[in-house]
Amino acid sequence: MKPAANGIETVANEDGSASVKVRGSAADFVFLAQRINDVLLDSSRLIFQNEYRLYPGKRYVEITTTITNGGTSIVQFRPTR
């Protein structure tokens, strides 16, 4: 994945966890973009963010993906056949 300019942020969260947030466009998130493009008519203005969070003492990373409409129009789903 290629993040957007200034698209990587590290955060020390108040709960003691640490996060790395990566933001980019649909083209930068190839796997996610393909799945989104399968059901949407136009995903070019969608902004993707992955947050990788590690809690103290845990042996796993929690991954949260957020997709935001960065445009001014409604994103339409493809009609079903």
C-alpha positions in Angstrom: 0.0 0.0 0.0 1.2 3.5 -0.8 -0.1 6.0 1.7 -1.2 9.5 0.7 1.2 12.5 1.3 1.3 13.0 5.1 -0.9 9.8 5.3 1.0 8.1 8.1 0.4 9.1 11.7 1.6 7.5 15.0 -0.4 8.0 18.1 0.1 7.3 21.8 -3.5 6.8 23.0 -4.8 7.8 26.4 -5.6 4.1 27.2 -1.9 3.2 27.0 -2.2 1.7 23.5 -0.1 2.8 20.5 -1.5 3.3 17.0 -0.2 3.7 13.5 -2.8 5.3 11.1 -2.4 5.0 7.4 -4.6 7.0 5.0 -4.9 6.9 1.2 -7.3 6.7 -1.7 -9.1 3.6 -3.1 -6.3 3.1 -5.6 -3.8 2.8 -2.8 -5.7 0.1 -1.0 -5.8 -2.4 -3.8 -7.6 -5.3 -2.0 -10.1 -3.1 -0.3 -10.7 -1.0 -3.3 -11.5 -4.1 -5.5 -14.1 -5.2 -3.0 -15.6 -1.7 -2.7 -15.5 -1.2 -6.5 -17.5 -4.5 -6.9 -20.5 -2.9 -5.2 -20.2 0.9 -5.8 -20.6 2.8 -9.0 -17.8 5.4 -8.2 -15.3 5.0 -5.4 -12.8 7.6 -6.6 -13.6 10.0 -3.8 -13.5 7.5 -1.0 -10.8 8.0 1.6 -9.5 4.8 3.3 -7.9 4.7 6.7 -6.4 1.7 8.4 -5.5 2.0 12.1 -3.2 -0.6 13.6 -3.4 -0.6 17.4 -1.3 -2.5 19.9 -2.5 -2.6 23.5 0.0 -3.1 26.4 0.6 -6.8 27.1 -1.4 -8.0 24.1 0.1 -10.4 21.5 -2.0 -9.2 18.6 -2.6 -6.0 16.7 -6.2 -4.7 16.3 -6.9 -3.4 12.8 -9.8 -1.0 12.1 -10.6 0.2 8.6 -12.7 3.4 8.1 -14.0 4.5 4.7 -15.1 8.1 4.3 -16.8 9.8 1.4 -14.5 12.7 0.6 -16.8 14.0 -2.1 -20.0 16.1 -2.1 -22.2 13.6 -3.8 -23.8 10.4 -2.5 -21.9 7.2 -3.4 -24.3 4.9 -5.2 -24.4 1.1 -5.0 -24.5 -0.9 -8.2 -28.0 -2.2 -9.0 -28.5 -5.9 -8.4 -29.5 -8.1 -11.3 
